[in-house]
Amino acid sequence: MRSAGLGILSFAALGLIAATASAQDQQPQQSSFTALLAKDYEVKAVTLVPLEVAKRATESVKTDTVVVTLQNKQSVAVCYIAFANWAFMNRTSLDTPTLCEVREGSAPAANPPPPGTTP
């Protein structure tokens, strides 16, 4: 019995390590706003976040912020841009390579099984 318990514990530990490695693979990449547009990302939403609200997330914010959400197929990007830089389309700011976080999605299964037939 004791060796079975150790085997289950070892299996669980390996599963946890694999899950952690998988989660690390899912870390967002960074990109500039202009690079994303060049890769055919489409702007899906633009949200103005007033300074008072933005300061709740981090005290280092000094101005209103614009959150721009983009999408290309299964990939989604979120850009955090100072309001003035967005309003005046400040090229230097929009070209900053760390301006946006990009998450690659996985494609859905081509032919999902009918309901009630999954193992």
Secondary structure, 3 states (H helix, E strand, C coil): CHHHHHHHHHHHHHHHHHHHHHHHHCCCEEECHHHHHHCCCEEEEEEEECHHHHHHHCCCCCCCEEEEEEEECCEEEEEEEEHHHHHCCCHHHHCCCCCEEEECCCCCCCCCCCCCCCC
